[in-house]
Amino acid sequence: MAALGEVAGSHKAALYVVKLGSATLSHSSVFDELLDLRRRGARLLVVAGGAAGIAEHYRRTGREMRTLVSRGGDEIRYCPPEEMRHIVAAYEEVTLPLVEREFTRRGLSVLAATARGGSLVTATVNGPLRVRDNGRTRLVRDHRAGSVAAVDVPRINALLDAFDVVCLSPPVADAEGGTPLNVDADVLAAKLARALNADHLRLVTGTAGLLADPADPTSTLRHLGEGEGGPYAKGRMRQKVRAAEIAMSGPFDTAITGPHTVSTTASTRFWGATAPAPDLTLLSRAVQLSSVSRDERELASFLAEWCEDKGLKSEIDAAGNLVATKGAGDRRLLMLGHLDTVPHRWPVRWDDEVLSGRGSVDAKASLVTFLQTLADYEPPEGVELRVVGAVEEEVTAAGAFHARDAYPADAVIVGEPSGAAALTLGYYGLIKVRLHTRECVGHTAGEGVRTAGDRLVEALTAVRTAVAETAPDALTATLGVRALNQGDVQAGEAVVDVRLPPGHEVDALLEAVRAAVSEPVRTEVLRATPGVTTPRTSPLVRAFQRAFRAEELRPRYLLKKGSSDMNTLATTWHGVPMVAYGPGDASLDHTPAEHLHAAEFRQAQRLLTAAVREWSTM
């Protein structure tokens, strides 16, 4: 059953909202890219533009397309009430069938429909439209255009659960019950992304993002803040920039991409929060890129592009880790951070020099200090520095396990918040076990009837007793319990988390847990990593001590009851000195109060660079 997952959470896979313009729909390669996203586990909500489809439908039916000219000189498709059925027909007979064919022939299930259906999206009618007519301005009162007012989030989420791809298009339903309302497809995508708390919004166009000079296809504006795109937007690009501006207040990352590609390699990214100083820019942008566990690729790609701009050798390895390297030699220092965060995101913001956002403490700030140190410091001959931004630290440690086997090192700095004035010398070990059982359904009034819930309660009690007897100073917590009837059986599962102090054998505790749990309950080990500590006499610790002295700090030395990727490396790396260091207050990890002071970040950056220099020259 495994409904509880590794962390007994209910977070769904990352959601991409992708707006495809009608010209892009004729480019088959973009559907291949969306297939790749789906294969990576993403949920896909596509918003289809209809200009080309509408033109084709009108050509087929021989109907004249009426237009208006706005006061600004833009041509507008005139949509009085009697015209809307033809607009709907254009989407339902030309545009949406094309989308459905492309996804179906790639083996994906797809629902393609106008957003008016079932009132999935409703809008309110816009006011009268001011247009130019023979040199004069007049009001058009029957133009059926609207502004999105509501999104039926539960129904759209249900559709996303049922289909590989959901594709919606204008028109939308009139909140007052009138004929459907036309809405801009880019703005519709932005409104959907906000309502559904998407992870990524991509507005795909025919150019390489927003261009500084429309005549120069290489003049992409790579990064824009609030209000900065308008002066460059011409024609249809104005609506894309407007949509991006709407989206900037959400907790997801937004980009105008192209030509006719979802890739952000040549794109314009829009940042809702602007760093108060240049040295905080990478930190600010890394936190704004959503990277909940198993959705780290966008952040990894962004950081790889940053490394390329800095002249650093980097790649995304087979596990999805970002790997950046500098120098070569027999002495190897690994700086191991992680890309992923726990769920629950909110719009990133700066309050003076305080950054608030998921991952600001745990642990994007640490990873950014690693990368900036790698960019700024030239190691001496014979020293190799490697930074790894690992995937899935918060769930399976898959990235760290890959790093353990692929990137041997003589010393390791793990990127986790210790606070700038402290150094973490070790962590408790982590054992995570799933208990599961299946019981025949019986009436609970019957004598001797045992439910799956009963079995789990007994097993959980037995596990706690076994842990207490084997390792009295270990910490045990039940992450989740679930028991449900499934026809003629009742299935149940629970996930138990044990934090094991250094010095205790993982295998001994696992043996005790297995012995304590009896049939019909079974155990499945999800994760088992030992506790680990590094002595203060280690050269790596001494390097940090010298860095602390240079800052006139008396450091605190920590042994944390949590766990990190240090424990993962310790499963096979015996005798390798390892510490954890990074800015931020670890008590804010995983909380909605996660925030980081710029002063703390800067101090940690200085200390880390100094410590790496000290170790490299020992």
TACOR-V554909 format. One record per run of one state. SS is the DSSP state (~ for helix, > for strand, _ for the rest). FROM is the first residue (numbers start at 1). TO is the last residue. If there is no record, write none. Layout:
((SS | FROM | TO) (SS | FROM | TO))
This chain:
((_ | 1 | 14) (> | 15 | 20) (_ | 21 | 23) (~ | 24 | 26) (_ | 27 | 27) (~ | 28 | 39) (_ | 40 | 42) (> | 43 | 48) (_ | 49 | 50) (~ | 51 | 61) (_ | 62 | 66) (> | 67 | 70) (_ | 71 | 74) (> | 75 | 77) (_ | 78 | 80) (~ | 81 | 104) (_ | 105 | 109) (> | 110 | 114) (_ | 115 | 116) (~ | 117 | 119) (_ | 120 | 120) (> | 121 | 125) (_ | 126 | 128) (> | 129 | 133) (_ | 134 | 135) (> | 136 | 140) (_ | 141 | 144) (> | 145 | 151) (_ | 152 | 152) (~ | 153 | 162) (_ | 163 | 164) (> | 165 | 169) (_ | 170 | 171) (> | 172 | 174) (_ | 175 | 180) (> | 181 | 182) (_ | 183 | 184) (~ | 185 | 195) (_ | 196 | 199) (> | 200 | 204) (_ | 205 | 210) (> | 211 | 211) (_ | 212 | 219) (> | 220 | 220) (_ | 221 | 222) (> | 223 | 224) (_ | 225 | 229) (~ | 230 | 232) (_ | 233 | 236) (~ | 237 | 247) (_ | 248 | 252) (> | 253 | 257) (_ | 258 | 266) (> | 267 | 270) (_ | 271 | 277) (~ | 278 | 288) (_ | 289 | 291) (> | 292 | 292) (_ | 293 | 296) (~ | 297 | 309) (_ | 310 | 312) (> | 313 | 316) (_ | 317 | 321) (> | 322 | 327) (_ | 328 | 330) (> | 331 | 338) (_ | 339 | 340) (> | 341 | 341) (_ | 342 | 348) (> | 349 | 351) (_ | 352 | 353) (> | 354 | 356) (_ | 357 | 363) (~ | 364 | 376) (_ | 377 | 382) (> | 383 | 390) (_ | 391 | 397) (~ | 398 | 406) (_ | 407 | 410) (> | 411 | 414) (_ | 415 | 421) (> | 422 | 427) (_ | 428 | 428) (> | 429 | 440) (_ | 441 | 451) (~ | 452 | 470) (_ | 471 | 474) (> | 475 | 486) (_ | 487 | 488) (> | 489 | 500) (_ | 501 | 505) (~ | 506 | 516) (_ | 517 | 521) (> | 522 | 529) (_ | 530 | 531) (> | 532 | 533) (_ | 534 | 538) (~ | 539 | 550) (_ | 551 | 555) (> | 556 | 560) (_ | 561 | 564) (~ | 565 | 570) (_ | 571 | 576) (> | 577 | 580) (_ | 581 | 585) (~ | 586 | 588) (_ | 589 | 594) (> | 595 | 597) (~ | 598 | 616) (_ | 617 | 618))
